[in-house]
């Protein structure tokens, strides 16, 4: 996958773990498979912009914090 996917996934995982949120918590909140969340964090898949915005909302951060 692209560098951007890896950066997004790394940022997502870092923020998630800092806040004590599990992949399961995110998957339940967004009604997405936990494996999909794992694939995003590992840079194996690209979420849609809508999903990125939803993830940011669940994590309580801006989209910019995830993609930057």
Secondary structure, DSSP 8 states (H G I E B T S, - for coil): --HHHHHHHHHHHHHHHHTT--HHHHHHHHT--HHHHHHHHTTSS---HHHHHHHHHHHTS-HHHHH-
